[in-house]
């Protein structure tokens, strides 16, 4: 196929121009569309915008929800959540990629408020807000009740009517608040803080229990009681809190955080306020039981006193018996002391005899005799030892005299040594003519020079 060069040149676009045309075409064709899909690759950078991929089984598209829109969400977006959203198609020109800019999002198949409720419930449960160890017990008979509710609803009338019927003079302090609407959360949190501030106030007596109540309604009407701020205010309360929100089938986050959940506001009044007549009847029964117990106890003590009085003896007779007993014990004690002293005396005599037998003087005499005997034996041994050594010395001296070189010299022999080396000359071949020799005789020595050598062997003793 052949193209006209002029025609081809007229239809050449730059990348920017082509991308801009595609962007305008998409934005004009799809100004706003409803799209449903599953969230994946969800991320939130520092800017606060939401970036994620919206996908189904066959395709996917990049999506973004800017911070201004995502702040109005009642629930949290997360990976795996199926949503339905309203947005517009746009092209991000630097990358040439199209994306979906969402303006509104709602969960698919479940309301936003319901999923926000489940998410907050799971988050607060992980933080321990629902643990039983944090639940405070309710007072048995409160001195003062603080009721946080709407001043115009039927809840206030029902609660006061039931309280007055059960305990006529029970003090109830009412803190009026909005129970739905934009300012409801703020007013409920303020009311809880105000009720707890009475604990440290000297001007107001603090309540013993706080009741938060409202009538039934949809999940939208009960949204204030599913607020995280209200939940944290209830958890931080030092005063026990009873949650009486909606009907028996309605459950809110406040019900889980509160120290006790009442199915209805009327039931809350019955739980918190005991019946005065029942208490009076119980007090009468306890008083009657206590008096009866005291009467039986006194009768038991009186019977015991009677038994003890019959066992009492005339003091004079008792004193005489004690005197006889004392005399008997005294005589027995004296006999025991005398017997013990006799045994001790015998033991002392024996110890004295033993001491005399082992007297140091006797030991000294014995050791002195032994010392003399050892001394005489030592002298005898020394004398014998010296005699033996003297004999050995004489014998050794005689042997040494026989081998003494001086004795040989006295018989006319001499010793010839080189000079100055002083080596004994045994053979004439080891000296030279003219060499100096030292001749040692019995008395003194001679220094000579060799004039002649004769190497003949000594034939003395041969014929």
Secondary structure, 3 states (H helix, E strand, C coil): CCCCHHHHHHCCCCHHHHHHHHHHHHHHHCCCEEEEEEEEEEEECCCCCEEEEEECCCCEEEEEECHHHHCCCCCCCCCCCEEEEEEEEEEECCCCEEEEEEEEEEECCCCHHHHHHHHHHHHHHHCCCCCHHHCCCCCCCCCEEEEEECCCCHHHHHHHHHHHHHCCCCEEEEEECCCCCCCHHHHHHHHHHHHHHCCCCCCCCCCCEEEEEECCCCCCCCHHHHCHHHHHHHHHCCCEEEEEECCCCCCCHHHHHCCEECCCHHHHHHHHCCCHHHHHHHHHHHHHHHHHHHHHHHHHHHHHHHHHHHCCCCHHHHHHHHHHHHHHHHHHHHHHHHHHHHHHHHHHHHHHHHHHHCCHHHHHHHHHHHHHHHHHHHHHHHHHHHHHHHHHHHHHHHHHHHHCHHHHHHCCCCEEEECCCCCECCCHHHCCCCCEEEEECCCCEEEEECCCCCCCCCCCCCC
